[in-house]
Amino acid sequence: MRNRGRWFTLALVVVVLGGLAWLLAPQGPGVPLSPRDTSSVGTAGLVALLDELGVDVAITATPPADPDVVLVVLSDRLEDQRDDIRGFVERGGRLVLVDPQSPLNPFEVVDVLVTD
């Protein structure tokens, strides 16, 4: 259960990094992916849910020092933090990168057409 909590904590840290990046460039009626935004585009609900599940949630502007924490980046607008994130991964940290267009993504992105 302890490892599961660390994964959630790292994931939340990444969500927070993405949210902070979006906070710097507000758009429309809410701040997309912001961990403090309670609108339909924010992720405050995810933060509250993780907290209710007993996960240690930390909203920070930098990657965690502990490589046992999972870092989740939903939308990469983190030009100033990319080197720190790379260093976190090189030290054994786990990165969940949701943004396929991010320069942190080492793989070629291929568009996929999905039809119903």
N, C-alpha and C positions, 0 to 999 in steps of 0.2 A: 504494500500500500504506500510505503514511503517513496518508492521509485515513481509510482503513478502521480503522487503529489508533486514531485520534482518536474515531471513532464508537463503537468498542467501549469506549474509556475513558470517554466521556461516559455511555454506557449503564450502565456499571458504577457510576459515581458515583451515578446515580439509583437503581439497585438498592440501593446502600449507604444512601442517604438513607431509602428505604423500610424497609430492614432496621433501621436505627437507630431509626426510629419504632416499629417492632414490638418492638424490644428494650426500649423504655421501658414497654411493656405486655405482659409475657410471657403466653403462652396455651398451655395444654396441654403435651404432651410435647416440643414444640419451639417455636422462635420463627419464625412464618411469615415468609418472604421475607428472613430475616436472612442477610447475606452471610457470617456466621461460623457459622451453624447447619448442621451436617452431617446433621441428621435429614431425613426425607422432605418436610418443609415449608420447609426452609431453601434458600438459594441458594449455599451454599459450593461446591457442585459446579460451578456456572456460573463462579464466581470462579476456581476451579482450572483449568477448561477454558480460559478466556480467557488465563490466565497461561501455560499450556502452549502456546497459539497465539502467544505473544509479544506479547500486548496489555498495555500499561501499565495496571495495575489500581490504582485508588486508592479506598479506603474512607474517605469523609469525611462530616462532618455538615453541610457547607455546599455550595452549588452551586459549580462551578468558575469561576475568573476568566476562563479562556480560552474565548471563544465558539466555537472550533473543536472543542471537546469536546462529545460528545453526552451529555445527561443523561437518564436513564431513571427514571421513577417508576412502580413497580409498584402500590403501594398508598399512597394519600395519607393519611398520618396526621401531616402535617408543618405543623401550624398555624403554628408559629413561623418556618418557612422559606419560606412561600408568597411573601411579598413579595420575598425574595432570588431565588427561582426566577423570578418575573415579571421582575425586573430583568435576570437572566441572559438570558432570552428577548428582552427589549427591546434588549439589546446585540448581538443577532444569534445568540445561542446556540440550539442545537436541543434541544427537549424531546420525549421520547417518553413519553407519558402513557398508562399501561395501565389506570388506575382511571377508569372512565367516570363515577363519582359524584363525582369530585374537583371542588372549587370552581375548580381551575385549568383545567378543561375548559370551553371557551367555547361548546360546542355542546349542544343539547337532547338528552337521552338518551331514546331510545325503546326500550321492551322489545321484544325479538324472540323469538318462539316458534319453536324449531327442533325438528322431529320427524324421526324416522328413517323 
